[in-house]
Amino acid sequence: MNKLNIYIDGNNLYRSAKELGFEIDYKKFRGWLRQKFNPSKVYLFIGLVPERVKFYEHLQSCGYVLIFKQTVSIGEKIKGNCDAELVLKASSDFYEKEFDSSILITGDGDFGCLVEFLKDKNSIAEVIAPDEKKCSILIKNKNIRITFLNDLYHKFSNKI
């Protein structure tokens, strides 16, 4: 049986959808991922904000495995970049044979090295980029399948 894991850059997904005028319905999004890919696990990398516990419980009830990064407040901004956590988790899962294939949901060029690594190991099915216009050339130039969510948000989001 082919085990597929999905790794989601939560901040990239959230911000891209918002900039395009959508608010993701995470339950519908998880259903869309299940229908389209039937993944073994879907990891969502997200900054930990203590006041958002109910939201995190909702995400877990939808079937996401949450991986948190401690956040730091800088004035009004909350910083909690999870890039290193996502790269480490996907890489360690590869070496521990936790999946046969993977999908990354991000358009962030910082993941270009991970895409290349997984491609070299024949362990990446595709990248799903939240916004075609903002998908980094460092991902686009890897010669792998990329699905852009721009025309798909209506299936699992609400217009804002």
C-alpha positions as CSV (number, residue, x, y, z in Angstrom):
1,M,0.0,0.0,0.0
2,N,1.3,3.4,-1.0
3,K,1.6,5.7,2.1
4,L,1.2,9.4,1.2
5,N,1.9,12.2,3.7
6,I,1.0,15.8,3.2
7,Y,3.1,18.6,4.8
8,I,1.4,22.1,5.0
9,D,3.1,25.4,5.5
10,G,0.2,26.8,7.5
11,N,1.3,30.4,7.3
12,N,1.9,30.4,3.6
13,L,-1.5,28.8,2.9
14,Y,-3.4,31.1,5.3
15,R,-1.8,34.3,4.1
16,S,-2.0,33.4,0.4
17,A,-5.7,32.6,0.7
18,K,-6.4,35.8,2.6
19,E,-4.6,38.0,0.1
20,L,-6.7,36.4,-2.7
21,G,-9.9,37.2,-0.7
22,F,-10.6,33.8,0.8
23,E,-10.9,32.3,4.3
24,I,-10.2,28.6,4.3
25,D,-12.7,26.2,5.7
26,Y,-10.2,23.8,7.2
27,K,-12.8,21.0,7.5
28,K,-13.7,21.3,3.8
29,F,-10.0,21.6,2.9
30,R,-9.2,18.4,4.7
31,G,-12.1,16.7,3.0
32,W,-10.8,17.9,-0.4
33,L,-7.3,16.5,0.4
34,R,-8.9,13.2,1.5
35,Q,-11.0,12.9,-1.7
36,K,-8.2,13.9,-4.0
37,F,-5.2,12.2,-2.5
38,N,-6.3,9.9,0.3
39,P,-3.3,10.7,2.5
40,S,-2.1,8.7,5.5
41,K,-1.3,11.8,7.5
42,V,-1.8,15.5,6.9
43,Y,0.6,17.7,9.0
44,L,-0.1,21.3,9.5
45,F,2.8,23.5,10.7
46,I,1.5,26.5,12.6
47,G,2.6,29.1,15.1
48,L,1.4,28.4,18.7
49,V,-0.7,31.2,20.1
50,P,-2.2,30.2,23.5
51,E,-5.4,32.1,22.9
52,R,-6.2,30.0,19.8
53,V,-6.6,26.6,21.6
54,K,-10.2,26.2,20.4
55,F,-9.1,26.7,16.8
56,Y,-6.3,24.1,17.3
57,E,-8.8,21.6,18.7
58,H,-11.0,22.2,15.7
59,L,-8.1,21.6,13.3
60,Q,-7.3,18.3,15.1
61,S,-10.9,17.2,15.0
62,C,-10.8,17.8,11.2
63,G,-7.9,15.3,10.9
64,Y,-4.8,17.5,10.9
65,V,-1.7,16.5,12.9
66,L,-0.5,19.8,14.2
67,I,3.2,20.7,14.6
68,F,3.6,23.9,16.6
69,K,6.4,26.5,16.6
70,Q,6.6,28.7,19.7
71,T,5.7,32.3,18.7
72,V,7.3,35.6,19.6
73,S,5.5,38.8,19.8
74,I,7.2,41.8,18.2
75,G,5.0,44.8,18.7
76,E,1.6,43.9,17.1
77,K,3.1,41.1,15.0
78,I,3.3,37.5,16.0
79,K,6.3,35.6,14.6
80,G,6.3,31.8,14.4
81,N,8.0,30.6,11.2
82,C,7.8,26.8,11.0
83,D,10.0,26.3,8.0
84,A,12.8,24.4,9.9
85,E,10.2,22.2,11.6
86,L,8.6,21.2,8.3
87,V,11.9,20.4,6.7
88,L,13.1,18.4,9.7
89,K,9.8,16.5,10.0
90,A,9.6,15.6,6.3
91,S,13.2,14.6,6.2
92,S,13.1,12.4,9.3
93,D,9.8,10.9,8.1
94,F,11.6,10.0,4.8
95,Y,14.5,8.3,6.6
96,E,12.1,6.5,9.1
97,K,10.1,5.3,6.1
98,E,6.9,6.9,7.3
99,F,5.7,7.5,3.7
100,D,6.3,6.3,0.2
101,S,5.3,9.6,-1.4
102,S,4.7,13.2,-0.1
103,I,3.0,16.4,-1.1
104,L,4.2,19.8,0.1
105,I,1.6,22.6,0.3
106,T,3.6,25.8,0.0
107,G,4.9,28.4,-2.4
108,D,7.8,29.4,-0.3
109,G,11.2,29.2,-2.0
110,D,12.8,28.2,1.3
111,F,11.5,24.7,0.7
112,G,13.2,24.4,-2.7
113,C,16.0,22.3,-1.1
114,L,13.4,20.0,0.5
115,V,11.6,19.6,-2.9
116,E,14.9,18.8,-4.6
117,F,15.9,16.3,-1.9
118,L,12.5,14.5,-2.0
119,K,12.6,14.6,-5.9
120,D,16.0,13.0,-5.9
121,K,14.7,10.3,-3.6
122,N,11.6,9.7,-5.8
123,S,9.5,10.6,-2.8
124,I,7.5,13.7,-3.8
125,A,4.2,13.5,-5.8
126,E,3.8,17.2,-6.2
127,V,3.8,20.6,-4.7
128,I,0.5,22.4,-4.1
129,A,1.2,26.2,-4.2
130,P,-1.4,28.5,-2.6
131,D,-0.9,31.3,-5.1
132,E,0.5,30.9,-8.6
133,K,1.7,34.5,-8.8
134,K,3.6,34.2,-5.5
135,C,5.1,30.7,-6.0
136,S,8.8,31.0,-5.8
137,I,11.0,30.3,-8.8
138,L,13.0,28.1,-6.4
139,I,10.1,25.7,-6.4
140,K,8.9,26.2,-10.0
141,N,12.4,25.3,-11.4
142,K,12.4,21.8,-9.8
143,N,10.6,20.2,-12.8
144,I,7.9,18.6,-10.6
145,R,4.2,18.7,-10.8
146,I,2.7,21.9,-9.2
147,T,-1.0,22.4,-8.6
148,F,-2.0,26.0,-7.9
149,L,-4.9,26.6,-5.6
150,N,-6.0,29.9,-7.2
151,D,-8.9,28.4,-9.1
152,L,-9.7,25.8,-6.4
153,Y,-10.3,28.0,-3.3
154,H,-14.1,28.1,-4.0
155,K,-14.2,24.3,-3.3
156,F,-13.1,24.7,0.4
157,S,-13.1,28.4,1.3
158,N,-15.4,31.3,1.9
159,K,-15.1,34.6,0.1
160,I,-14.2,37.5,2.4
